[in-house]
C-alpha cells in the first residue's frame, strides 16, 4: 500500500507563483510577511528599495505588493512609495483582550491627562514591536501627542524599554536574537532593564524629539504579567522647574490604578487623582 499524501490537495496562496515545494512551505506568504515586517520599521520604501533590502527581485515582489495594496495592508503614494496602512492595527485592536485593556484604562488615562494637562498613551507589545493602542488628550495649549497605531522597535524607545524589562526572560532573549545588536550593546541594555525593573518606571530624554522627557511605567496583571505600558511624553517648557517627581508619581499611580482593574494591586497603593 502506498503511503497517503496531502501535497496534491494543498491550497495555494492566491498571490503565489506556484513554487511551493511542500504543503508546509508558502513562499508567497513568506514574501508578504517579509514586506510587512520591513515596512513596519520604515517610513516608506519604493519597490526597488524593498527588493534590495530583502535580497529579492522586483519581479517576484511586484505581485505581492499589488495583493497587499488591494487587500488594504499597504498604501502607495504618487511617488510610488509603499507604506503600511492602519489595517494591521485595526485587526490587532479588535482582539478581545486589547479591547478590554483599553476599556478599563481609558477612564484612568483621561483623569491623568486632565491632571497633568498633557496627553498620555497606552502601548502593548506585539511580537517584537510596541504598538500604540490608545491615547487620552490633555488641555494644554501646546503638547505632544503620539499617533494611535504607531509602532516601533522595543529597545529604541523609552516605553519600549519598559515593556522589554517586564517581559519574561525567554522572550527578551528571543527579541535580542532578532535585534541585530552587538553582544556589548545587549549587555548594556540588560543592565538598564534591571534598573527599570527595580524602579518600575523610566523617565529619560526622548530618543527622537529634542526637549521631550518620556515617562513610562508598566501596567501589570494580577499575576505580574505585562498588560501594557503607560507613557507621557512631556514637553520641557522654559518656565518650569526640572523636577519631574510629580509627573512620575502621577503616571506610576495611574498605571497601578489600571492594573487594579484586573486584580489586586501588588502593593495595594491605588487612589484617584
C-alpha contacts under 8 A as a table, 3 or more apart, distances in Angstrom:
res1	aa1	res2	aa2	distance
5	X	8	X	7.44
6	X	9	X	5.38
6	X	10	X	6.25
6	X	23	X	7.27
7	X	10	X	5.35
7	X	22	X	6.15
7	X	23	X	5.31
10	X	23	X	5.52
12	X	16	X	6.81
12	X	18	X	7.13
12	X	20	X	7.85
12	X	26	X	7.80
13	X	16	X	5.26
13	X	26	X	7.34
13	X	28	X	6.79
13	X	29	X	7.19
15	X	28	X	6.37
15	X	63	X	6.74
15	X	64	X	6.31
15	X	67	X	6.73
16	X	19	X	7.30
16	X	26	X	7.95
16	X	27	X	7.17
16	X	28	X	4.78
16	X	29	X	7.79
17	X	28	X	7.39
19	X	27	X	7.25
20	X	23	X	7.31
20	X	25	X	5.61
20	X	26	X	5.65
20	X	27	X	6.21
21	X	24	X	8.00
21	X	25	X	6.11
22	X	25	X	5.37
23	X	26	X	7.73
26	X	29	X	5.34
26	X	30	X	6.30
27	X	30	X	4.95
27	X	31	X	6.15
28	X	31	X	5.08
28	X	32	X	6.22
28	X	64	X	7.18
29	X	32	X	5.06
29	X	33	X	6.14
30	X	33	X	5.20
30	X	34	X	6.02
31	X	34	X	5.01
31	X	35	X	6.21
31	X	61	X	7.26
31	X	64	X	7.15
32	X	35	X	5.15
32	X	36	X	6.30
32	X	64	X	6.04
32	X	65	X	7.60
32	X	68	X	7.45
33	X	36	X	5.05
33	X	37	X	6.03
34	X	37	X	5.25
34	X	38	X	6.01
34	X	54	X	7.46
35	X	38	X	5.11
35	X	39	X	6.12
35	X	50	X	7.25
35	X	54	X	7.99
35	X	65	X	7.99
36	X	39	X	5.28
36	X	40	X	5.96
36	X	84	X	7.25
37	X	40	X	5.02
37	X	41	X	7.05
38	X	41	X	5.86
38	X	42	X	6.77
38	X	50	X	7.79
39	X	42	X	4.79
39	X	43	X	7.12
39	X	44	X	6.33
39	X	45	X	7.30
39	X	82	X	7.97
39	X	83	X	6.36
39	X	84	X	6.30
40	X	84	X	6.72
40	X	151	X	7.13
40	X	152	X	7.75
41	X	151	X	7.75
41	X	152	X	6.60
41	X	153	X	7.46
42	X	45	X	7.24
42	X	83	X	7.83
43	X	83	X	6.63
44	X	81	X	5.82
44	X	82	X	5.29
44	X	83	X	4.57
44	X	84	X	7.67
45	X	48	X	7.92
45	X	49	X	5.65
45	X	50	X	6.12
45	X	81	X	5.07
45	X	82	X	5.36
45	X	83	X	6.89
46	X	49	X	5.06
46	X	50	X	6.15
46	X	80	X	6.01
46	X	81	X	4.47
46	X	82	X	5.92
47	X	50	X	5.15
47	X	51	X	6.10
47	X	58	X	6.52
47	X	61	X	7.82
47	X	62	X	7.37
47	X	80	X	7.73
47	X	81	X	7.37
47	X	82	X	7.54
48	X	51	X	5.14
48	X	52	X	6.11
48	X	58	X	6.42
49	X	52	X	5.16
49	X	53	X	6.05
50	X	53	X	5.16
50	X	54	X	6.13
51	X	54	X	5.28
51	X	55	X	5.80
51	X	56	X	4.95
51	X	57	X	5.59
51	X	58	X	5.54
51	X	61	X	7.02
52	X	55	X	5.10
52	X	56	X	6.54
52	X	57	X	7.68
53	X	56	X	7.93
56	X	60	X	7.04
56	X	61	X	7.26
57	X	60	X	5.56
57	X	61	X	6.60
58	X	61	X	5.22
58	X	62	X	5.88
59	X	62	X	5.42
59	X	63	X	7.70
60	X	63	X	6.86
60	X	64	X	7.54
61	X	64	X	5.15
61	X	65	X	6.20
62	X	65	X	5.25
62	X	66	X	6.27
63	X	66	X	5.00
63	X	67	X	6.09
64	X	67	X	5.15
64	X	68	X	6.20
65	X	68	X	5.13
65	X	69	X	6.03
65	X	74	X	7.68
66	X	69	X	5.08
66	X	70	X	6.07
67	X	70	X	5.10
67	X	71	X	6.13
68	X	71	X	5.14
68	X	72	X	6.26
68	X	73	X	5.25
68	X	74	X	5.71
69	X	72	X	5.13
69	X	73	X	5.70
69	X	74	X	4.50
69	X	75	X	5.85
69	X	76	X	7.52
70	X	73	X	7.69
70	X	74	X	7.88
71	X	74	X	7.85
72	X	75	X	7.12
72	X	85	X	6.81
72	X	87	X	6.57
73	X	84	X	6.04
73	X	85	X	5.31
73	X	86	X	7.30
73	X	87	X	5.62
73	X	88	X	6.84
74	X	82	X	6.37
74	X	83	X	5.55
74	X	84	X	4.63
74	X	85	X	5.07
75	X	82	X	5.66
75	X	83	X	5.38
75	X	84	X	6.26
75	X	85	X	5.86
76	X	79	X	7.83
76	X	80	X	5.71
76	X	81	X	5.38
76	X	82	X	4.49
76	X	83	X	6.41
77	X	80	X	5.38
77	X	81	X	5.54
77	X	82	X	6.80
78	X	81	X	7.37
85	X	88	X	7.34
86	X	89	X	5.30
86	X	90	X	6.19
86	X	149	X	6.56
87	X	90	X	4.90
87	X	91	X	6.17
88	X	91	X	5.16
88	X	92	X	6.17
89	X	92	X	5.04
89	X	93	X	5.87
89	X	131	X	7.94
89	X	149	X	5.64
90	X	93	X	5.18
90	X	94	X	6.37
91	X	94	X	5.39
91	X	95	X	7.22
92	X	95	X	5.62
92	X	98	X	7.70
93	X	98	X	5.87
93	X	99	X	6.40
93	X	133	X	6.89
94	X	98	X	7.02
94	X	99	X	6.38
95	X	98	X	5.41
95	X	99	X	6.26
96	X	99	X	5.12
96	X	100	X	6.10
97	X	100	X	5.07
97	X	101	X	6.18
98	X	101	X	5.08
98	X	102	X	6.21
99	X	102	X	5.17
99	X	103	X	6.08
100	X	103	X	5.08
100	X	104	X	6.21
101	X	104	X	5.34
101	X	105	X	5.95
101	X	227	X	7.63
102	X	105	X	5.02
102	X	106	X	5.84
102	X	133	X	7.54
102	X	134	X	6.62
103	X	106	X	5.76
103	X	107	X	7.78
104	X	107	X	6.85
104	X	108	X	7.78
104	X	258	X	6.69
104	X	261	X	6.67
105	X	108	X	5.53
105	X	109	X	6.08
105	X	258	X	5.45
106	X	109	X	4.89
106	X	110	X	5.93
106	X	134	X	7.70
106	X	135	X	7.97
106	X	136	X	7.14
107	X	110	X	5.19
107	X	111	X	6.37
108	X	111	X	5.18
108	X	112	X	6.21
108	X	254	X	6.23
108	X	257	X	7.17
108	X	258	X	6.69
109	X	112	X	4.94
109	X	113	X	6.07
109	X	120	X	6.75
109	X	121	X	7.83
109	X	135	X	7.77
109	X	136	X	5.89
109	X	254	X	7.04
110	X	113	X	5.06
110	X	114	X	6.23
110	X	136	X	5.33
110	X	137	X	7.09
110	X	138	X	7.87
111	X	114	X	5.15
111	X	115	X	6.06
111	X	273	X	6.77
112	X	115	X	4.98
112	X	116	X	6.06
112	X	117	X	7.96
112	X	120	X	7.66
112	X	250	X	7.08
112	X	251	X	7.28
112	X	254	X	6.73
112	X	273	X	7.18
113	X	116	X	5.28
113	X	117	X	5.27
113	X	118	X	5.20
113	X	119	X	5.35
113	X	120	X	6.22
113	X	136	X	6.17
113	X	137	X	5.89
113	X	138	X	4.58
113	X	139	X	7.81
114	X	117	X	4.89
114	X	118	X	7.18
114	X	137	X	7.83
114	X	138	X	5.40
114	X	139	X	6.84
115	X	273	X	7.07
116	X	138	X	7.12
116	X	247	X	7.25
117	X	137	X	7.91
117	X	138	X	4.27
117	X	139	X	5.10
117	X	140	X	5.23
118	X	137	X	6.47
118	X	138	X	4.16
118	X	139	X	6.64
118	X	140	X	6.26
118	X	143	X	6.00
118	X	144	X	7.49
118	X	232	X	7.44
118	X	234	X	7.24
119	X	135	X	6.94
119	X	136	X	5.47
119	X	137	X	4.29
119	X	138	X	4.72
119	X	143	X	6.99
119	X	144	X	6.79
119	X	145	X	5.90
119	X	232	X	6.50
119	X	233	X	7.55
120	X	135	X	5.72
120	X	136	X	5.48
120	X	137	X	6.76
120	X	138	X	7.89
120	X	145	X	7.47
120	X	230	X	7.21
120	X	231	X	5.69
120	X	232	X	4.56
120	X	233	X	7.11
121	X	132	X	6.87
121	X	133	X	7.61
121	X	134	X	5.61
121	X	135	X	4.22
121	X	136	X	6.39
121	X	146	X	6.98
121	X	230	X	5.98
121	X	231	X	5.44
121	X	232	X	6.52
122	X	132	X	5.87
122	X	133	X	5.89
122	X	134	X	5.17
122	X	135	X	6.31
122	X	228	X	6.67
122	X	229	X	5.72
122	X	230	X	4.70
122	X	231	X	6.38
123	X	130	X	6.25
123	X	131	X	5.31
123	X	132	X	4.31
123	X	133	X	5.64
123	X	134	X	7.22
123	X	159	X	7.86
123	X	228	X	5.45
123	X	229	X	5.07
123	X	230	X	6.46
123	X	231	X	7.86
124	X	130	X	5.69
124	X	131	X	5.36
124	X	132	X	6.59
124	X	133	X	7.00
124	X	163	X	7.89
124	X	227	X	6.84
124	X	228	X	4.51
124	X	229	X	6.32
125	X	128	X	6.97
125	X	129	X	5.80
125	X	130	X	4.62
125	X	131	X	6.22
125	X	163	X	6.93
125	X	228	X	6.95
126	X	129	X	5.38
126	X	130	X	6.00
126	X	131	X	6.56
128	X	153	X	6.70
128	X	154	X	6.83
128	X	175	X	6.21
129	X	151	X	6.34
129	X	152	X	5.48
129	X	153	X	4.77
129	X	154	X	5.50
129	X	160	X	7.87
130	X	151	X	5.36
130	X	152	X	5.40
130	X	153	X	6.30
130	X	154	X	5.83
130	X	160	X	6.07
130	X	163	X	7.97
131	X	149	X	6.23
131	X	150	X	5.88
131	X	151	X	4.55
131	X	152	X	6.99
132	X	135	X	7.95
132	X	146	X	7.85
132	X	147	X	7.16
132	X	148	X	5.05
132	X	149	X	5.21
132	X	150	X	5.47
132	X	151	X	6.49
133	X	148	X	5.47
133	X	149	X	6.08
134	X	148	X	5.86
135	X	145	X	7.95
135	X	146	X	7.57
135	X	147	X	7.94
135	X	148	X	6.65
137	X	145	X	7.64
138	X	143	X	7.79
140	X	143	X	6.18
143	X	234	X	7.56
143	X	235	X	6.45
144	X	233	X	6.39
144	X	234	X	7.09
144	X	235	X	6.74
145	X	233	X	7.63
146	X	150	X	7.54
147	X	150	X	5.61
152	X	156	X	7.29
152	X	157	X	7.44
152	X	160	X	7.83
153	X	156	X	5.61
153	X	157	X	7.23
153	X	160	X	7.00
154	X	157	X	6.15
154	X	159	X	7.62
154	X	160	X	3.92
154	X	161	X	5.73
154	X	163	X	7.19
154	X	164	X	6.45
155	X	158	X	7.57
155	X	160	X	5.69
155	X	161	X	5.15
155	X	164	X	7.34
155	X	189	X	7.99
156	X	160	X	6.81
156	X	161	X	7.38
156	X	207	X	7.39
157	X	160	X	5.00
157	X	161	X	6.25
157	X	206	X	7.45
157	X	207	X	6.51
158	X	161	X	5.20
158	X	162	X	6.50
158	X	202	X	6.92
158	X	203	X	7.61
158	X	204	X	6.95
158	X	206	X	7.05
158	X	207	X	7.69
158	X	214	X	6.44
158	X	215	X	7.53
158	X	216	X	6.80
159	X	162	X	5.07
159	X	163	X	6.29
159	X	202	X	7.76
159	X	214	X	7.61
159	X	215	X	7.55
159	X	216	X	5.18
159	X	217	X	7.33
159	X	229	X	6.43
159	X	230	X	7.53
159	X	231	X	6.37
160	X	163	X	4.97
160	X	164	X	6.07
161	X	164	X	4.91
161	X	165	X	6.00
161	X	193	X	6.89
162	X	165	X	5.03
162	X	166	X	6.58
162	X	193	X	7.28
162	X	196	X	6.66
162	X	197	X	7.93
162	X	201	X	6.86
162	X	202	X	6.80
162	X	216	X	6.72
162	X	217	X	6.40
162	X	218	X	6.57
162	X	229	X	7.11
163	X	166	X	5.47
163	X	167	X	6.47
163	X	218	X	6.69
163	X	226	X	7.42
163	X	228	X	7.18
163	X	229	X	6.18
164	X	167	X	5.30
164	X	172	X	6.51
164	X	193	X	7.43
165	X	193	X	4.85
165	X	194	X	6.94
165	X	196	X	6.66
165	X	197	X	6.14
166	X	197	X	6.87
166	X	218	X	7.45
166	X	225	X	7.65
166	X	226	X	6.20
167	X	171	X	6.31
167	X	172	X	6.35
167	X	225	X	7.64
167	X	226	X	6.57
168	X	171	X	5.44
168	X	172	X	6.47
169	X	172	X	5.05
169	X	173	X	6.20
170	X	173	X	5.11
170	X	174	X	6.24
171	X	174	X	5.06
171	X	175	X	6.11
172	X	175	X	4.95
172	X	176	X	6.24
173	X	176	X	5.18
173	X	177	X	6.33
174	X	177	X	5.18
174	X	178	X	6.67
175	X	178	X	5.35
175	X	179	X	6.18
176	X	179	X	4.88
176	X	180	X	7.23
176	X	181	X	7.11
176	X	186	X	7.09
177	X	180	X	6.82
181	X	185	X	6.20
181	X	186	X	6.41
182	X	185	X	5.20
182	X	186	X	6.22
183	X	186	X	5.12
183	X	187	X	6.13
184	X	187	X	5.13
184	X	188	X	6.29
185	X	188	X	5.17
185	X	189	X	6.19
186	X	189	X	5.03
186	X	190	X	6.09
187	X	190	X	5.12
187	X	191	X	6.36
188	X	191	X	5.21
188	X	192	X	6.44
189	X	192	X	5.01
189	X	193	X	6.10
190	X	193	X	4.86
190	X	194	X	6.25
191	X	194	X	5.23
191	X	195	X	6.60
192	X	195	X	5.11
192	X	196	X	6.35
193	X	196	X	4.99
193	X	197	X	6.25
194	X	197	X	5.15
194	X	198	X	6.39
195	X	198	X	5.19
195	X	199	X	6.31
196	X	199	X	5.16
196	X	200	X	5.52
196	X	201	X	5.66
196	X	202	X	6.00
197	X	200	X	4.96
197	X	201	X	7.28
199	X	202	X	7.50
200	X	217	X	6.15
200	X	218	X	7.02
201	X	215	X	7.27
201	X	216	X	5.65
201	X	217	X	4.30
201	X	218	X	7.04
201	X	252	X	7.19
202	X	214	X	7.75
202	X	215	X	5.71
202	X	216	X	5.41
202	X	217	X	6.52
203	X	213	X	6.57
203	X	214	X	5.49
203	X	215	X	4.24
203	X	216	X	6.48
203	X	248	X	7.52
204	X	213	X	5.47
204	X	214	X	5.51
204	X	215	X	6.71
205	X	210	X	7.75
205	X	211	X	7.50
205	X	212	X	5.96
205	X	213	X	4.55
205	X	214	X	6.10
206	X	209	X	5.51
206	X	210	X	6.83
206	X	211	X	7.72
206	X	212	X	5.47
206	X	213	X	5.47
206	X	214	X	5.56
206	X	233	X	7.84
207	X	210	X	7.87
209	X	212	X	5.94
211	X	235	X	6.21
211	X	236	X	5.54
212	X	233	X	6.32
212	X	234	X	5.44
212	X	235	X	4.73
212	X	236	X	5.75
213	X	233	X	5.78
213	X	234	X	5.07
213	X	235	X	6.61
213	X	236	X	7.01
214	X	231	X	6.86
214	X	232	X	5.88
214	X	233	X	4.47
214	X	234	X	6.12
215	X	231	X	5.52
215	X	232	X	5.32
215	X	233	X	6.40
215	X	234	X	7.58
215	X	247	X	7.98
215	X	248	X	6.58
215	X	251	X	7.49
216	X	229	X	6.58
216	X	230	X	5.53
216	X	231	X	4.21
216	X	232	X	6.55
216	X	251	X	7.42
216	X	252	X	7.98
217	X	229	X	5.70
217	X	230	X	5.52
217	X	231	X	6.63
217	X	251	X	7.18
217	X	252	X	6.02
217	X	255	X	6.84
218	X	226	X	6.82
218	X	227	X	7.61
218	X	228	X	6.02
218	X	229	X	4.44
218	X	230	X	6.20
218	X	255	X	6.65
219	X	226	X	6.23
219	X	227	X	5.48
219	X	228	X	5.06
219	X	229	X	5.50
219	X	230	X	6.72
219	X	255	X	5.23
219	X	256	X	6.71
219	X	258	X	6.76
219	X	259	X	5.54
220	X	223	X	7.68
220	X	224	X	5.31
220	X	225	X	5.46
220	X	226	X	4.74
220	X	227	X	5.30
220	X	228	X	7.08
220	X	256	X	7.82
220	X	259	X	5.41
221	X	224	X	5.12
221	X	225	X	5.14
221	X	226	X	6.30
221	X	227	X	6.06
221	X	259	X	5.80
221	X	260	X	7.97
221	X	262	X	5.92
221	X	263	X	6.84
222	X	225	X	7.32
222	X	259	X	7.23
222	X	260	X	7.63
222	X	262	X	6.13
222	X	263	X	4.75
222	X	264	X	6.07
222	X	265	X	6.70
222	X	266	X	7.30
226	X	229	X	7.99
230	X	251	X	7.35
230	X	255	X	6.40
231	X	251	X	7.38
232	X	251	X	7.44
236	X	240	X	7.53
237	X	240	X	5.72
241	X	244	X	7.97
243	X	246	X	7.74
244	X	247	X	5.22
244	X	248	X	6.23
245	X	248	X	5.19
245	X	249	X	6.07
246	X	249	X	5.17
246	X	250	X	6.15
247	X	250	X	5.25
247	X	251	X	6.25
248	X	251	X	5.24
248	X	252	X	6.06
249	X	252	X	5.26
249	X	253	X	6.00
250	X	253	X	5.16
250	X	254	X	6.09
250	X	273	X	7.98
251	X	254	X	5.13
251	X	255	X	6.31
252	X	255	X	5.21
252	X	256	X	6.31
253	X	256	X	5.03
253	X	257	X	6.20
253	X	269	X	7.68
253	X	270	X	6.70
253	X	271	X	7.34
254	X	257	X	5.03
254	X	258	X	6.30
255	X	258	X	5.09
255	X	259	X	6.15
256	X	259	X	4.93
256	X	260	X	6.15
256	X	265	X	6.71
256	X	269	X	7.29
256	X	270	X	6.23
257	X	260	X	5.08
257	X	261	X	6.80
257	X	265	X	7.90
257	X	270	X	5.33
257	X	271	X	6.83
257	X	272	X	7.79
258	X	261	X	5.36
258	X	262	X	7.49
259	X	262	X	5.58
259	X	263	X	6.89
259	X	264	X	7.89
259	X	265	X	6.39
260	X	263	X	5.10
260	X	264	X	5.36
260	X	265	X	4.95
260	X	270	X	7.39
261	X	264	X	7.86
264	X	268	X	6.94
265	X	268	X	4.85
265	X	269	X	7.06
265	X	270	X	7.49
